[in-house]
Amino acid sequence: WKKISAEDQSKDELYEMKVTFNRMIDYLRENFEKQEMFVSDASHELKTPISIVKSYSQLMKRRGADNPELLEESTEAIESQADRMQKLVEQMLLLAKNKNQEVYEPFNLIELGRFTAETFSGAYAREIVFHASAEMIQINGSYDQLEQVLYILMDNAVKYSEEAVTLSIRKNGRYAEVAVKDNGPGISEADQEKIFDRFYRVDKSRSRETGGTGLGLSIAKVIAEAHGGTLSVSSTVGKGSVLTLILPLYLEN
Ligand code: ADP
């Protein structure tokens, strides 16, 4: 055995410091690159509605005075593009929000599920099937944020499919499992990896028509993970998709 000399020890400490410092730099660089990417994707998404608004305003200026049809078409297009920009900005702000500010409280996930299913069957002329394995499944979290997650999953299921949508909630060990199932077109394996990425849409034109921004699932995933949970997909092309949200149960002790 050889005793570590004071000199050796300081060398070791210096090495440790270097490793920590390099790790910190890597972490900062990675986050900076992610931020840069987000800003560039966000600007890209905003460019289209902005240029549509601009071209319709120019058209109105040039030929709108004595053309009521053109005026109507232009104002409608401008309004719908403004709606789109509003949705994009609201969703981007949600992603940028400080997660630590949310208040977590225990609540019954079944109640939230039932309420969401009722809201969707009222709002769309669609069959929404609701299954719950118990009357009460307590979890600890932000009701508002988790309502938003369910809203995103249900909205996609209704948007991308034509038949009944099933929302089911059950206990699985120490976890609560929420599954949203549709019989829509399904998602290919290659796309399954990407749908949780910001701004990713499988079919850009269809998604844009239905008001999609490509941000919904990335927001849902951030919220799920902030609650110590996960969000995943299982899907077969031509058959449909199941989006599964798993959350830790609220254990009183
Ligand atoms: P969007 O606002 O476009 O719906 P999301 O992040 O919620 O954005 O979803 C990303 C993409 O994943 C969608 O554009 C769509 O192509 C695909 N997708 C999401 N849910 C489903 C589903 N239930 N069935 C088929 N495709 C889906």
Residues whose N, C-alpha, C, O or C-beta is under 5 A from the ligand:
A	BS01	ADP	N156 A157 Y160 G184 G186 I187 I195 Y200 R201 V202 D203 S207 G211 G212 T213 G214 L215 G216 L217 S218 S241
